Amino acid sequence: MLKYQNISTSILQFLRRQIVCGKIKGGERLNENQLSAELGVSRPPLRETFRILETESLVRTTPRIGTFVTKLSGPDFNQICDFRIMVESFAVQQLKTIGIKELPGLERLVEEQNAVKIPKKFIDDEQKYTLFWQFANFHIELVESAGNSYLTQWYRGLASNIARYQYLFFFQPGSIAKDLKDHTQMLALIKSGQFHEAQTFLNAHLEYQRKKLMQTLSRFEASDTGTI
């Protein structure tokens, strides 16, 4: 029998993945009774999961009405981009301040990314999700490398919400190859002590994502479905 904590963790990972991948769409209500029956769990761990997802900005709970997945939107994504540029650029500045050039965790990630063989056809959504996080974790690791635990906690708290937007763009033609090239270049600049150039390159990388994702979001909004 699974321990209560393990059950709660499993529910959280499952629902988080479903939301990030778009299986559960923005605006959709999370029915407590239905999920309890489908997942074979009691309500307390579900409610705890909803609470955590709300801290990650993935859901909103309205008393006596219900819990709903937050919708994706252009204005929200613009704010996220501003946040990422501020935090990640500061992380690079911190690396310069404390004189760190060697980043073994980031280097390992880039090596793994370069070794990945992108399948022509994915077996299932789990394979796609795993590949996505191999690349998305680059930015989390970059922030963690700055050694500021508060900054890391803050960034990780929004990582899943950031991922929802990234996931929309990640599998578009050419996106993975560009990510790989940019991550490799950013790491090289940091390792060579070119921190200002690394900041400039990082900002350009994030602004490129902003531009491409805003185009994607505009297409969704033009469809007038009410959800993304």
HUKA-V525147 format. One line per field, one symbol per residue. ss: DSSP state (H for helix, E for strand, L for the rest). psi: psi as a letter, one per 20 degrees, with the letter a starting at -180 (. if undefined). A space follows every 10 residues. Layout:
ss=???
psi=???
This chain:
ss=LLLHHHHHHH HHHHHHHHHH LLLLLLLLEE LHHHHHHHHL LLHHHHHHHH HHHHHLLLEE EELLLEEEEL LLLHHHHHHH HHHHHHHHHH HHHHHHHHLL LLLHHHHHHH HHHHHLLLLL LLLLHHHHHH HHHHHHHHHH HHHHHLLLHH HHHHHHHHHH HHHHHHHHHH LLLLHHHHHH HHHHHHHHHH HLLLHHHHHH HHHHHHHHHH HHHHHHHHHH HHLLLLLL
psi=pqqgghgggg gggghgghgg ijhorpiqpo oggghgghik rrhghghhgh gghhhjkhrp pppjgapqpq qqqggghghg ggggggghhh ghhhhggjkp honhghgggh ghghipooqh pqgahhgggg gghhhhighg hgghhijohg ggggghhjhh hghgghhhhg jqpigggggg gggggggggg hjjmgghggg ggghghhghg gghhgghhhg hhiliir.
